[in-house]
Amino acid sequence: MPRPAYVHMMPLEVPIWERFLRSGQLQLDRYEYDIHVGEGAPIPDDATEAEIRQIQAITQKRIDAVGWGEGAVWLIEVKPRAGHSAAGALLNYARLFKEKYRPSLPIRLAVVCERTEWDVSGYYQELGIEVFLV
């Protein structure tokens, strides 16, 4: 069975993402998945090219989905239940994405989820993170 383009999403996240795409809540021009940002763990001086690739692949931060449209670059985290950790991840992803890609468009942050943890709606709103419930 072929694996979807969003290979690092957890098994519970894939159907949430697919429901979101079908929902039409956010219609972007295109998406890319599993976008690596940050440096990852330190690389030993004697590491081979294969070891360097493996260390980076395992330890760099990975954005679930990056979308382009509506005049912005959207960094999207997918979770069954969105809480504080998703917000923290998105804030760090935004910093690292800016450092690596220097986008000319503004960055928007979003979480796609089935539900949120208690008392986080105001937190997301204060941080400017869009919440898409599916």
Backbone torsions as a table, in degrees:
resi	resn	phi	psi	omega
1	MET	NA	127.1	-180.0
2	PRO	-67.9	145.2	179.3
3	ARG	-88.3	143.6	179.3
4	PRO	-68.7	165.2	-179.6
5	ALA	-63.1	-22.7	-179.2
6	TYR	-97.2	62.6	-170.1
7	VAL	-66.0	-30.7	-174.9
8	HIS	-88.5	-3.3	174.0
9	MET	-64.8	143.6	179.0
10	MET	-69.8	155.9	-178.3
11	PRO	-54.1	-35.3	178.2
12	LEU	-73.5	-21.1	-177.7
13	GLU	-83.0	-30.5	-175.8
14	VAL	-58.4	-50.3	179.3
15	PRO	-64.7	-30.5	176.6
16	ILE	-64.4	-45.8	179.5
17	TRP	-62.8	-43.9	-179.1
18	GLU	-65.5	-37.6	174.5
19	ARG	-63.5	-40.3	178.3
20	PHE	-61.0	-47.0	-179.8
21	LEU	-59.5	-41.0	179.4
22	ARG	-71.8	-24.3	-174.3
23	SER	-70.4	-26.2	-178.3
24	GLY	72.1	14.5	-179.6
25	GLN	-63.5	-31.1	178.6
26	LEU	-140.4	112.4	-176.5
27	GLN	-105.7	100.1	-178.6
28	LEU	-102.6	162.0	-177.5
29	ASP	-70.1	-38.2	-179.2
30	ARG	-161.4	160.2	177.6
31	TYR	-129.6	149.7	168.1
32	GLU	-128.5	152.2	-173.1
33	TYR	-123.7	155.7	174.7
34	ASP	57.0	51.2	-177.6
35	ILE	-84.6	118.6	-178.2
36	HIS	-84.9	133.5	176.5
37	VAL	-136.8	161.2	-179.2
38	GLY	83.6	173.1	-177.2
39	GLU	-87.6	-28.6	-173.2
40	GLY	79.4	-167.3	-177.9
41	ALA	-67.9	154.4	176.4
42	PRO	-58.2	143.8	-178.8
43	ILE	-99.6	126.4	176.5
44	PRO	-61.9	146.6	-178.8
45	ASP	-58.8	-30.9	-176.6
46	ASP	-95.5	13.0	-178.0
47	ALA	-69.1	141.1	175.9
48	THR	-78.6	168.0	177.3
49	GLU	-58.2	-41.2	179.7
50	ALA	-64.2	-41.4	178.8
51	GLU	-66.6	-39.1	178.1
52	ILE	-60.8	-47.4	179.0
53	ARG	-60.7	-41.1	-178.6
54	GLN	-67.1	-45.3	179.6
55	ILE	-60.8	-45.6	179.9
56	GLN	-64.8	-43.4	-178.4
57	ALA	-61.7	-34.9	-177.1
58	ILE	-83.5	-34.2	-169.3
59	THR	-108.6	-14.0	176.5
60	GLN	-69.3	154.9	173.9
61	LYS	-72.1	146.5	-178.1
62	ARG	-128.9	122.6	177.9
63	ILE	-84.8	130.8	-178.3
64	ASP	-56.9	-52.6	-178.4
65	ALA	-147.6	141.0	172.8
66	VAL	-121.4	125.9	-179.2
67	GLY	-120.1	150.4	177.8
68	TRP	-119.4	129.3	177.0
69	GLY	156.5	170.7	-177.3
70	GLU	53.8	34.6	176.2
71	GLY	70.1	22.4	-177.0
72	ALA	-151.8	167.7	168.1
73	VAL	-103.5	125.3	-177.6
74	TRP	-103.2	122.6	173.0
75	LEU	-100.1	122.5	-169.0
76	ILE	-124.5	128.6	174.9
77	GLU	-107.0	136.5	-179.0
78	VAL	-114.7	126.7	-178.5
79	LYS	-145.7	146.0	171.2
80	PRO	-62.2	-45.6	178.5
81	ARG	-129.4	117.4	-177.5
82	ALA	-88.5	130.3	177.7
83	GLY	-135.0	-156.0	-178.4
84	HIS	-61.6	-36.2	-175.8
85	SER	-64.6	-36.7	178.7
86	ALA	-65.0	-40.0	178.7
87	ALA	-64.6	-45.0	178.7
88	GLY	-62.1	-41.5	177.9
89	ALA	-61.0	-46.4	-178.5
90	LEU	-61.8	-41.4	179.5
91	LEU	-63.0	-41.1	178.4
92	ASN	-69.8	-40.9	177.4
93	TYR	-57.8	-41.6	-179.4
94	ALA	-60.2	-44.9	179.4
95	ARG	-61.9	-47.8	-177.8
96	LEU	-69.1	-36.8	178.8
97	PHE	-64.4	-43.3	177.6
98	LYS	-59.9	-44.0	-179.4
99	GLU	-62.0	-42.3	-174.3
100	LYS	-80.4	-43.9	-169.9
101	TYR	-106.5	-17.2	-179.7
102	ARG	45.3	60.0	-176.0
103	PRO	-65.9	145.5	177.1
104	SER	-83.7	-19.1	178.8
105	LEU	-93.5	154.8	175.2
106	PRO	-65.3	153.0	178.3
107	ILE	-97.6	131.8	173.9
108	ARG	-114.6	145.9	-178.9
109	LEU	-114.7	141.3	-179.9
110	ALA	-148.4	149.8	171.3
111	VAL	-121.7	135.0	176.8
112	VAL	-110.1	124.9	-173.7
113	CYS	-154.5	169.3	173.5
114	GLU	-86.7	-31.8	-179.3
115	ARG	-158.6	165.4	176.0
116	THR	-113.9	157.7	173.0
117	GLU	-69.0	161.7	177.2
118	TRP	-60.6	145.0	171.7
119	ASP	63.7	24.4	177.7
120	VAL	-110.5	-11.3	-178.0
121	SER	-57.8	-46.1	178.7
122	GLY	-65.2	-34.7	177.9
123	TYR	-62.3	-49.3	177.6
124	TYR	-60.6	-42.5	-179.3
125	GLN	-62.5	-44.7	178.9
126	GLU	-60.8	-36.1	-178.4
127	LEU	-83.0	-7.7	-179.2
128	GLY	76.8	25.2	179.1
129	ILE	-94.7	122.9	176.7
130	GLU	-75.1	139.4	176.2
131	VAL	-114.5	122.8	177.5
132	PHE	-112.7	110.1	179.2
133	LEU	-90.2	130.3	177.6
134	VAL	-132.5	NA	NA
